[in-house]
Amino acid sequence: MIKPYILLISGNHITECIYAFTDPFYPSFTLPPPQPNSPGDVQLNKNNPIRFADGSNLAAGQGCNSRGFSYYDPSQEGFLTTYIDSNEQNTSITDIIYATKHDQLFARTIQSNHAYLASYLAGKLLKIELDCNNGLLGCAYFTVGGESSSSLPSQYKF
């Protein structure tokens, strides 16, 4: 099995990310449409659980919860947690996408003021920061409205 590198780009620093998704390794998910009422949260990664980037599965009891969610902005050379919403307000997105239930990724109900969120995030490198019961803090990468891949897009590698 080829073990692709997963990189965290933060400022001018590049470090390895220890978690990923099963298959595809760098998935593209579809966010649910914005709604004024909450139908409940939606699982994004059905049949593609979070695992270690080296390909091994999380053991029973090593489940993950998220610590935050962000997107990479090349013009800022770093990850950001806010964007300008449809009400022209600077809005936090840090808890819109979250991990829980061992190895699952969810999207909260996207409210009407986030009507442009899916198109804004489309094709961007997205990062979910994870705190797993194995004692290892880490992250995993994905995108929305873009291309799934067995590795990160070339612009995020050495």
N, C-alpha and C positions, 0 to 999 in steps of 0.2 A: 504494500500500500504506500502510495506517495504521501508524505506528510508535508503539506504546504505550510509556509510560514504565515503566522497571523501577527500583524504588527499594530502597535498602538502609536499613532503619530500625535504628539502633543508638543507644541512649540517646535523646537529643533531636535527633540529627543525621540528616538524610536526604540520601543521595547516590545518584547513578545507578549502576546495575550494567551493565557493558558486554556481558555474555553473556546468552543466553536459549536457548530451544529453538525448533525450526523451526515445528512446527504440531501441537498448539496451543502458543502462546507460553508459557503458564503451565499446564503439564500436571499431571495427577494420575496417579500411578503406583500399582501394586499391589505391596506388599512380599510376598516369598515367605513361607510359613508357617515358624515356628521348627522346627528339627530338631536332634536330638542328634548326628547325624553330618553331615559336610559332603558334599553332593552337588555342590558347586562354586558359584561366584558366578553371579548371575543379572543379565543386562542388563535394565535398566528401560526405557530409551528407544529401543527398536527402532522404526525408521522415524521418529524424531523427534530428529535429531542436535543437539548443542550448536552454536551459531553466535553471531555478534555480535547484540546487541540491535537494531541498526539493520536487520537482515534479511539482511546479507551473510554468506556462508559463510566458514568458516575455510579458508585456502589450504593447499595441500599443505605439510606440514612445520610447520604452526602448531598441531599437536595440543595437547590440554590434559590435564593431570593435576591431581588435586585436592590442596588444601592443608588441607582440613577440611570438616566438615559440621555444621550447627547448625539449630536451630528458633527461631522468634520466640515469646517469651513476653510478652504484653502487660502482665502484672502486674509484670514485671521491666524493662519497656521496653527490651528488648535480646534478643540471640540467645544461646542457651544450648547447651552441648554435653553435658550430663548429664541423667539422669532417674532415677527410682526404679524399679528393675527388679522382676521377679516374686519375687526373693529379698529384697526390701525393701532393696536396696543402691543407693547412689548410683553410677551406672554411666555411663561415657563412651560417647557414640555417634559421636564424631568421625570414626571410620574405618569405620563400618558401611556407609555409602554413599560411593562414590568415583567419580571420573572418570578415564578412561584410554583408550588406543587412539584417539587423535585427538579424537573427539567423542561418546564413549559414557559412559553413567552405569550403574554396577553397584551391586548390593547384595551384601554378603558373606553367607555362610550365617548366618542368624539363629539363634543358639543358644537353648536352652530357657529360660535365664534372661531372655531378651528376649521372652518370650511376649506381653507387653502392648505391645510397641513400636509395632506398626502401629496399634492403637487409640489409643495415646497421641498419636501424631503425626498422626492423621487430621484433615484439614482445616486443619492449622497451616501457616503460611508456612515453608517449608524452604529453606535456602540451601546451595549447594555452592560453596566458594571454589576458584577455578581459577588455575593457573599454566600459561600457554600458551607454546608455543615462539615466539610472536611478540613476547615480552618484556612482554606486558601482563597484569598480575595483575587478576583480576576475580572475578565470581561470576555465578550463575544461580539463579533461583527456581523452585520446583515445590511440589507437595503430594503427599500419599498419602491414599487413601481419601476424596477430596473431589471437587470439580468442576474439570474442565479449563476453561480460558478463553483468550480471545485477548488478555487483559490481566490485570494483578493485580487481586485483589478490591478493592472500593472502600475498605475500611477501611485499606488500606496506601497510599493515594494522598493527595495534598494535599486 
